[in-house]
Amino acid sequence: MADVRLGSGESFESLLRRFNKRVQEARILAEVRRRRFYEKPSEERKKKEAAKRRKSSR
């Protein structure tokens, strides 16, 4: 979970920028997109295997 605290004299815009950066570093949105729809375990395995093949062919 991304947690940011407002520093003294810090603007809301800079706080929001820090929050967005933390969310991206934690890959929260990517995880949400990945879990948006249920994926059967067999489909998940097939995707992983395809990704391995793509990665190793480079």
C-alpha positions in Angstrom: 0.0 0.0 0.0 1.4 3.4 -1.0 1.5 5.7 2.0 2.6 9.4 1.8 2.4 12.1 4.5 2.1 15.8 3.9 5.3 17.6 4.8 5.3 21.0 6.4 5.0 23.6 3.7 4.4 21.0 1.0 1.8 21.7 -1.7 -0.9 19.3 -2.5 0.4 19.0 -6.1 3.8 17.8 -4.9 2.1 15.4 -2.5 0.0 14.0 -5.3 3.1 13.6 -7.5 4.9 11.7 -4.8 1.9 9.5 -4.3 1.6 8.7 -8.0 5.3 7.8 -8.1 4.9 5.5 -5.1 1.9 3.8 -6.7 3.9 3.2 -9.9 6.9 1.9 -8.0 4.7 -0.6 -6.1 3.1 -1.6 -9.5 -0.4 -1.4 -7.9 -2.2 -0.3 -11.0 -0.6 -3.1 -13.0 -1.8 -5.6 -10.5 -5.3 -4.2 -10.5 -5.4 -4.5 -14.3 -4.1 -8.0 -14.2 -6.8 -9.1 -11.7 -9.6 -7.2 -13.4 -11.1 -10.5 -14.8 -10.8 -14.0 -13.5 -8.3 -16.1 -15.3 -8.3 -19.9 -15.1 -5.1 -21.4 -13.8 -4.5 -23.2 -17.1 -4.8 -19.9 -19.0 -2.4 -18.3 -16.5 0.2 -21.1 -17.1 -0.2 -20.7 -20.9 0.5 -17.0 -20.7 3.5 -17.5 -18.5 5.0 -20.1 -20.8 4.4 -17.9 -23.8 6.1 -15.0 -22.0 9.1 -17.3 -21.2 9.3 -18.3 -24.9 9.2 -14.7 -26.0 11.8 -13.7 -23.5 14.2 -16.5 -24.3 14.0 -16.0 -28.1 15.6 -12.5 -27.8 
